[in-house]
């Protein structure tokens, strides 16, 4: 029986293109069960995690980069402590420091001792900056490392020259403190970046190392990568579920909070889906494996987070350009400062110190960190809260949204249809017969209306007949031969097209959705179903209104039902009896009025509208992630999540702006001070102090970015 194109009214019952959806992997839409994500259509070309390992002797996918990052942090920490220890005697035996504090304690061959200690500091402590400088030179892209390397090199070689005969005063102590402060700044900076990715690390580490595979009466422990599709596994109380699958035996509550953002444990019974990485409650489960390795939901989430973090947004490109130009400006001002002070007749050592200070203080570390850190945090935190960002720019531009176009069923409403009335308009067929014949067409569909009809059939213990020659009526319903009769279950639009009069009492209640049953081409009766509005919808719409966002609804439902839902929720407008292909026209119409439109849809037949919208949001069913056109994917169909998305997008953008302003504003003030513009007032900014301020700037930017975590879900 081909249900590949089963269509109905609803929010376009027509959207359910089942040729793209695996029925075995779908669930009753009444459950807000986030495990129903069928990701079979995700772009695997971008998601090759076939090399993923989970045994203890291997590096899990995504962790190699983190381990490398941890090694770099350890390296910076080690270099910092060595430099700090060597800096103490350098400071103590420095003639300039002794003059400043009024004491004298010079060793025999004091300058050579300082030179030896400083050489270790320069080559060992300064090595990361020298290596970075060479890397930037090879790429012909001078940047942060160029500035640091030039500053410490000028200081070291000038001071070394004074030891071996050049007239002047060394500033080995400034070199040592500068490198120590730069190292600690980088150390803290890298720890902040690693901290920003901890949510992703948690996702990566959520899968257990082993699974208990059931083989007849025996249970064997196997490595996760040896697990195959259709294997049956045992999940003990408190254990993590090793793979996506269907429960074949048992009942338990599962904690999916790290995967879906749903704080409450979700009850799971036989035939329910479970997600790999979720935590089992206090009962034992047997699970038939559906997805392993690269095909699992968790791995697809991880990949999307990683790709989003790698994707550069417009803001990030702006910060990169600003950092590059700041480098050129700092180099120009640095050499210009040297020239000006020399022209004014100041000693070369003083002019050199001013140049070094300018180069140190201009290092755009804070600027380089400003945007990437916010990106890393926002993407990882969003994933933890059920918001999967595919397009960074669209996420940042969500702050511009002026109109939200919602699908109705399963988004603003629960998508949990229950049959309220079955009416016969033909004496030949009773209400029970109409239900029985129509259920034949609906038995394999997971559409909310179909589920509602089948639920009623099961309650009444009605035997469902088998259909023949099943066919979809595009955008209007379905038809098949049942027990020798041609049966159609269709929308009101089909009746109007066929010039069939709709019974006056068909819509007795404004909140009902009605489908009509035709037998042998004549109207036999109709079935009315009601779909409860989500309690979260009203709260979400209040948030949208508070943020000056207009909310419209597009539904395949009838005018009366659409108006009832719209009025109850206080929407700004609605579009009733809309077919999937018409939604793109609605989006274009709104954009033509100057609106910045966000479209929510199921990610399959809504693809044109999602692509046309300024921000496309795929919600709900397993097919959502398959939509290449969606910019953002919501694990739930909850409208509250869309409110969170928009508010978090605004908060993310604001953090980026704050960090850019701080990082660039700091340099605007600090560079002139380093050059010595307040020299006549007696204020001179030394290199070491400049390094302190530079590191402080970086730390402030990092802390500000971390504060973004508190913004998710705040109204």
KOLNU-189177 format. One record per residue (C-alpha): residue number from 0; residue in one letter; x, y, z. Coordinates in steps of 0.1 Angstrom, whole numbers. Example, Ala and Ser with C-alpha at 12.3 -4.5 7.8 and 13.67 -1.06 7.14 Angstrom:
<pts>
num;residuo;px;py;pz
0;A;123;-45;78
1;S;137;-11;71
</pts>
This chain:
<pts>
num;residuo;px;py;pz
0;X;0;0;0
1;X;15;33;-11
2;X;11;61;13
3;X;38;80;-3
4;X;17;110;-11
5;X;-10;110;15
6;X;-25;145;17
7;X;-53;161;37
8;X;-66;194;49
9;X;-50;207;82
10;X;-22;230;80
11;X;-20;214;48
12;X;-26;178;54
13;X;-11;180;19
14;X;24;188;32
15;X;29;152;44
16;X;49;140;16
17;X;55;105;29
18;X;78;95;1
19;X;104;115;20
20;X;95;102;54
21;X;101;68;70
22;X;68;59;88
23;X;87;34;110
24;X;105;64;125
25;X;76;86;131
26;X;56;91;163
27;X;22;102;174
28;X;23;140;170
29;X;5;145;202
30;X;36;138;221
31;X;61;166;224
32;X;85;138;222
33;X;117;153;208
34;X;131;119;200
35;X;109;117;169
36;X;136;135;149
37;X;141;114;118
38;X;172;128;103
39;X;175;104;74
40;X;175;133;49
41;X;203;153;65
42;X;231;163;42
43;X;255;135;48
44;X;281;150;25
45;X;287;175;53
46;X;285;150;81
47;X;310;122;76
48;X;316;110;111
49;X;323;75;100
50;X;357;77;117
51;X;340;84;150
52;X;354;63;178
53;X;339;57;212
54;X;362;31;228
55;X;384;44;256
56;X;415;40;234
57;X;403;64;207
58;X;395;100;204
59;X;358;107;199
60;X;348;128;170
61;X;352;164;177
62;X;375;158;207
63;X;407;159;188
64;X;405;196;184
65;X;397;201;220
66;X;426;179;231
67;X;449;199;208
68;X;435;231;224
69;X;441;217;259
70;X;477;209;249
71;X;482;245;237
72;X;468;258;270
73;X;492;236;290
74;X;521;248;268
75;X;512;285;274
76;X;508;278;311
77;X;542;261;313
78;X;559;289;293
79;X;543;315;316
80;X;555;300;348
81;X;591;296;335
82;X;590;332;323
83;X;576;344;356
84;X;603;326;376
85;X;630;341;354
86;X;614;375;354
87;X;619;378;392
88;X;657;379;392
89;X;656;401;360
90;X;635;426;378
91;X;655;424;410
92;X;689;429;393
93;X;677;455;368
94;X;695;489;373
95;X;663;508;363
96;X;642;490;389
97;X;669;495;415
98;X;670;533;408
99;X;632;534;410
100;X;630;517;444
101;X;662;532;457
102;X;684;502;464
103;X;715;487;448
104;X;724;451;445
105;X;745;444;414
106;X;761;410;406
107;X;795;406;390
108;X;789;408;353
109;X;754;420;360
110;X;745;430;324
111;X;756;395;311
112;X;735;377;337
113;X;705;398;327
114;X;712;391;290
115;X;714;354;297
116;X;682;352;316
117;X;664;375;291
118;X;676;354;262
119;X;659;323;277
120;X;627;344;283
121;X;628;358;247
122;X;634;325;229
123;X;614;302;252
124;X;587;325;265
125;X;584;344;233
126;X;585;314;210
127;X;547;312;204
128;X;547;348;193
129;X;578;345;171
130;X;563;314;154
131;X;530;332;150
132;X;548;361;134
133;X;565;339;109
134;X;532;322;100
135;X;516;356;94
136;X;545;368;73
137;X;543;336;51
138;X;506;343;45
139;X;514;380;39
140;X;487;388;65
141;X;503;407;94
142;X;482;406;126
143;X;484;402;163
144;X;515;380;164
145;X;533;404;142
146;X;528;432;166
147;X;539;412;197
148;X;569;397;179
149;X;581;431;167
150;X;576;446;201
151;X;596;419;220
152;X;622;416;193
153;X;629;453;192
154;X;632;453;230
155;X;654;422;232
156;X;679;431;204
157;X;681;468;215
158;X;688;458;251
159;X;713;431;240
160;X;731;457;219
161;X;735;479;250
162;X;752;450;268
163;X;778;446;241
164;X;787;483;237
165;X;758;503;223
166;X;752;534;244
167;X;718;534;261
168;X;698;518;289
169;X;685;482;286
170;X;650;473;294
171;X;652;436;298
172;X;628;439;327
173;X;602;453;304
174;X;608;425;279
175;X;604;399;306
176;X;572;414;321
177;X;558;420;286
178;X;563;383;276
179;X;550;371;309
180;X;518;392;307
181;X;513;383;270
182;X;516;346;279
183;X;491;348;308
184;X;468;368;286
185;X;469;341;259
186;X;465;314;285
187;X;434;330;300
188;X;421;338;265
189;X;425;302;253
190;X;409;289;285
191;X;379;311;278
192;X;376;298;243
193;X;378;263;256
194;X;351;271;282
195;X;329;284;255
196;X;330;250;238
197;X;322;230;269
198;X;286;225;258
199;X;298;210;226
200;X;323;188;246
201;X;294;176;267
202;X;274;167;236
203;X;304;148;223
204;X;310;129;255
205;X;274;120;260
206;X;276;87;242
207;X;287;57;263
208;X;318;37;253
209;X;300;4;253
210;X;266;-12;246
211;X;249;-43;259
212;X;239;-63;228
213;X;212;-89;233
214;X;219;-122;214
215;X;192;-147;222
216;X;194;-155;259
217;X;228;-139;263
218;X;240;-103;266
219;X;274;-92;253
220;X;292;-60;259
221;X;305;-45;227
222;X;323;-13;217
223;X;299;13;203
224;X;314;14;168
225;X;306;-23;165
226;X;268;-17;170
227;X;248;-23;139
228;X;213;-12;127
229;X;185;-35;139
230;X;207;-49;168
231;X;187;-52;201
232;X;204;-36;231
233;X;197;-36;268
234;X;198;-2;285
235;X;200;-6;323
236;X;186;20;348
237;X;208;51;350
238;X;227;43;318
239;X;231;64;287
240;X;213;51;257
241;X;240;41;232
242;X;221;47;199
243;X;189;60;184
244;X;162;33;184
245;X;127;20;192
246;X;118;5;225
247;X;108;-31;220
248;X;103;-40;257
249;X;100;-20;289
250;X;88;14;300
251;X;108;42;316
252;X;114;79;320
253;X;143;93;300
254;X;162;125;306
255;X;167;142;273
256;X;175;176;287
257;X;210;179;271
258;X;196;170;237
259;X;163;188;236
260;X;163;214;264
261;X;132;196;279
262;X;139;197;316
263;X;114;171;326
264;X;121;134;320
265;X;100;120;292
266;X;79;88;296
267;X;88;62;270
268;X;69;30;264
269;X;72;2;238
270;X;73;14;202
271;X;85;49;214
272;X;117;63;200
273;X;147;70;221
274;X;177;92;213
275;X;213;81;218
276;X;229;101;246
277;X;197;104;267
278;X;198;90;302
279;X;175;61;312
280;X;155;63;344
281;X;149;35;369
282;X;137;7;345
283;X;154;-16;321
284;X;147;-12;284
285;X;153;-32;253
286;X;159;-11;223
287;X;161;-20;186
288;X;188;2;170
289;X;178;25;142
290;X;207;49;138
291;X;243;45;148
292;X;275;65;143
293;X;272;93;118
294;X;235;88;113
295;X;225;93;149
296;X;207;124;160
297;X;233;134;185
298;X;261;133;159
299;X;241;154;135
300;X;236;180;162
301;X;273;180;170
302;X;282;184;133
303;X;257;213;129
304;X;271;230;160
305;X;307;225;147
306;X;298;238;112
307;X;280;268;127
308;X;310;276;148
309;X;333;274;118
310;X;309;296;97
311;X;320;332;97
312;X;292;357;101
313;X;291;392;87
314;X;300;405;121
315;X;330;382;123
316;X;342;392;89
317;X;339;428;101
318;X;361;421;132
319;X;387;404;110
320;X;390;433;87
321;X;391;457;117
322;X;419;436;133
323;X;439;436;100
324;X;436;474;96
325;X;445;479;132
326;X;477;460;126
327;X;487;483;97
328;X;477;514;117
329;X;497;502;147
330;X;528;495;126
331;X;525;529;109
332;X;520;547;142
333;X;547;527;159
334;X;574;537;133
335;X;559;572;131
336;X;563;575;169
337;X;599;565;167
338;X;606;590;140
339;X;587;619;157
340;X;605;614;191
341;X;639;612;173
342;X;631;644;153
343;X;621;661;186
344;X;656;653;199
345;X;648;626;224
346;X;672;598;230
347;X;668;568;208
348;X;661;545;237
349;X;632;567;247
350;X;618;569;212
351;X;622;531;209
352;X;603;526;241
353;X;575;547;228
354;X;574;526;196
355;X;575;493;216
356;X;546;505;238
357;X;525;515;208
358;X;530;481;192
359;X;523;463;224
360;X;491;482;233
361;X;477;480;198
362;X;476;442;197
363;X;441;434;185
364;X;437;403;207
365;X;405;415;222
366;X;392;424;188
367;X;402;390;174
368;X;384;373;203
369;X;354;396;204
370;X;332;378;178
371;X;345;342;176
372;X;340;337;213
373;X;304;350;211
374;X;298;327;181
375;X;312;297;200
376;X;291;303;231
377;X;258;312;213
378;X;260;282;190
379;X;267;257;218
380;X;242;271;242
381;X;216;273;215
382;X;221;236;208
383;X;216;228;244
384;X;183;246;243
385;X;169;229;212
386;X;179;257;187
387;X;202;243;160
388;X;218;272;140
389;X;227;264;104
390;X;231;299;91
391;X;250;323;115
392;X;240;354;96
393;X;203;346;97
394;X;205;339;134
395;X;222;373;140
396;X;196;390;117
397;X;167;375;137
398;X;168;407;156
399;X;154;424;125
400;X;123;402;123
401;X;91;423;120
402;X;67;395;109
403;X;64;359;120
404;X;44;336;97
405;X;34;305;116
406;X;21;272;106
407;X;-8;263;128
408;X;-11;226;135
409;X;16;212;158
410;X;31;247;163
411;X;5;271;177
412;X;-17;241;184
413;X;-7;207;199
414;X;-13;188;167
415;X;-33;163;189
416;X;-65;159;170
417;X;-94;141;186
418;X;-126;132;167
419;X;-155;153;181
420;X;-183;145;155
421;X;-190;120;128
422;X;-220;130;107
423;X;-237;112;78
424;X;-255;131;51
425;X;-264;100;31
426;X;-289;75;44
427;X;-270;46;28
428;X;-240;51;52
429;X;-241;53;89
430;X;-216;74;109
431;X;-198;42;120
432;X;-195;31;83
433;X;-181;65;73
434;X;-155;62;101
435;X;-146;26;91
436;X;-142;33;54
437;X;-122;65;60
438;X;-99;48;85
439;X;-88;25;57
440;X;-71;55;39
441;X;-56;69;71
442;X;-42;38;88
443;X;-6;43;77
444;X;-4;81;79
445;X;12;99;108
446;X;-6;131;99
447;X;-23;146;130
448;X;-58;143;115
449;X;-51;107;104
450;X;-38;98;139
451;X;-70;114;154
452;X;-92;93;132
453;X;-73;60;139
454;X;-74;68;176
455;X;-112;70;174
456;X;-113;37;154
457;X;-93;19;181
458;X;-114;33;209
459;X;-145;20;191
460;X;-128;-14;183
461;X;-136;-10;146
462;X;-119;-34;122
463;X;-100;-14;96
464;X;-104;-27;60
465;X;-75;-27;35
466;X;-74;-1;7
467;X;-65;-7;-29
468;X;-51;17;-56
469;X;-43;44;-30
470;X;-36;78;-45
471;X;-30;113;-32
472;X;-51;142;-45
473;X;-24;170;-45
474;X;-31;194;-17
475;X;-67;183;-12
476;X;-67;148;3
477;X;-65;111;-5
478;X;-85;84;-23
479;X;-85;46;-26
480;X;-108;17;-34
481;X;-122;1;-2
482;X;-143;-31;-5
483;X;-151;-23;-41
484;X;-161;13;-34
485;X;-142;45;-44
486;X;-136;64;-11
487;X;-121;99;-8
488;X;-112;118;23
489;X;-108;154;13
490;X;-107;191;23
491;X;-134;217;19
492;X;-113;231;-10
493;X;-119;199;-29
494;X;-156;201;-25
495;X;-156;237;-38
496;X;-135;227;-68
497;X;-159;199;-76
498;X;-189;222;-70
499;X;-202;200;-42
500;X;-222;218;-17
501;X;-208;219;19
502;X;-235;210;45
503;X;-245;241;65
504;X;-240;224;98
505;X;-206;211;89
506;X;-189;237;111
507;X;-208;237;143
508;X;-178;247;164
509;X;-152;273;153
510;X;-123;253;168
511;X;-130;222;147
512;X;-112;210;117
513;X;-135;191;92
514;X;-126;165;66
515;X;-153;152;41
516;X;-158;117;30
517;X;-170;109;-5
518;X;-181;75;-15
519;X;-185;67;-53
520;X;-182;104;-60
521;X;-210;115;-36
522;X;-207;132;-3
523;X;-214;106;24
524;X;-206;126;55
525;X;-178;143;73
526;X;-156;139;104
527;X;-149;169;127
528;X;-118;170;148
529;X;-106;195;174
530;X;-70;205;180
531;X;-61;221;213
532;X;-41;254;213
533;X;-7;250;230
534;X;-7;268;264
535;X;28;282;255
536;X;14;299;223
537;X;-3;328;241
538;X;29;335;262
539;X;51;334;231
540;X;28;358;212
541;X;29;382;241
542;X;67;382;238
543;X;65;388;201
544;X;41;417;206
545;X;63;432;233
546;X;92;431;208
547;X;70;448;181
548;X;68;416;159
549;X;35;410;141
550;X;23;374;141
551;X;4;358;112
552;X;-8;323;107
553;X;-10;303;74
554;X;-31;272;76
555;X;-48;247;53
556;X;-77;247;77
557;X;-110;263;70
558;X;-118;300;74
559;X;-139;295;106
560;X;-113;274;124
561;X;-85;297;114
562;X;-104;328;126
563;X;-112;311;159
564;X;-75;303;166
565;X;-64;337;154
566;X;-89;355;176
567;X;-81;334;207
568;X;-44;341;204
569;X;-47;377;193
570;X;-29;373;161
571;X;-24;402;136
572;X;-39;382;108
573;X;-43;348;92
574;X;-44;330;59
575;X;-69;301;57
576;X;-71;271;33
577;X;-36;277;21
578;X;-18;251;0
579;X;19;246;6
580;X;30;263;-27
581;X;9;293;-18
582;X;29;301;13
583;X;59;314;-7
584;X;35;339;-23
585;X;24;350;12
586;X;60;355;22
587;X;67;376;-9
588;X;36;397;-3
589;X;47;405;32
590;X;82;413;21
591;X;68;435;-6
592;X;53;456;22
593;X;88;461;36
594;X;86;434;63
595;X;115;413;75
596;X;98;379;75
597;X;106;347;95
598;X;88;317;82
599;X;82;285;103
600;X;74;253;84
601;X;79;216;83
602;X;110;218;62
603;X;98;195;33
604;X;70;210;12
605;X;75;244;28
606;X;111;246;14
607;X;103;274;-11
608;X;87;296;16
609;X;116;288;40
610;X;140;298;13
611;X;121;330;4
612;X;118;341;40
613;X;145;363;55
614;X;149;337;82
615;X;136;302;77
616;X;128;282;108
617;X;122;244;105
618;X;102;230;133
619;X;87;198;146
620;X;88;165;128
621;X;118;144;118
622;X;119;157;83
623;X;128;192;95
624;X;165;187;96
625;X;163;174;60
626;X;154;209;49
627;X;185;225;33
628;X;166;257;30
629;X;161;262;68
630;X;184;286;85
631;X;175;275;120
632;X;160;242;132
633;X;140;239;164
634;X;140;205;181
635;X;105;212;194
636;X;75;227;177
637;X;70;250;206
638;X;64;286;197
639;X;81;296;229
640;X;113;283;215
641;X;110;307;185
642;X;106;336;210
643;X;137;324;228
644;X;155;322;194
645;X;147;358;185
646;X;156;372;219
647;X;188;351;221
648;X;197;363;186
649;X;193;399;197
650;X;213;392;229
651;X;241;376;207
652;X;242;406;183
653;X;243;430;213
654;X;273;411;228
655;X;291;412;195
656;X;286;450;192
657;X;296;455;229
658;X;328;435;224
659;X;337;453;191
660;X;331;487;207
661;X;352;478;238
662;X;381;462;217
663;X;383;491;192
664;X;375;518;217
665;X;403;506;240
666;X;428;509;212
667;X;416;544;201
668;X;423;557;236
669;X;454;536;244
670;X;475;540;213
671;X;478;578;216
672;X;487;574;253
673;X;514;549;243
674;X;527;572;216
675;X;532;599;244
676;X;506;625;236
677;X;504;634;273
678;X;541;636;277
679;X;539;673;285
680;X;515;665;314
681;X;540;640;328
682;X;520;609;319
683;X;539;582;301
684;X;525;547;294
685;X;552;521;297
686;X;553;488;277
687;X;546;466;307
688;X;516;487;318
689;X;504;486;281
690;X;507;448;281
691;X;486;447;314
692;X;459;468;298
693;X;460;448;266
694;X;455;415;285
695;X;428;432;307
696;X;410;442;275
697;X;410;406;263
698;X;398;392;296
699;X;369;418;298
700;X;358;408;263
701;X;360;371;273
702;X;339;376;305
703;X;314;397;286
704;X;309;369;260
705;X;305;344;288
706;X;276;364;302
707;X;257;356;271
708;X;249;322;286
709;X;225;339;310
710;X;204;353;282
711;X;189;322;268
712;X;152;319;275
713;X;150;353;292
714;X;120;373;281
</pts>
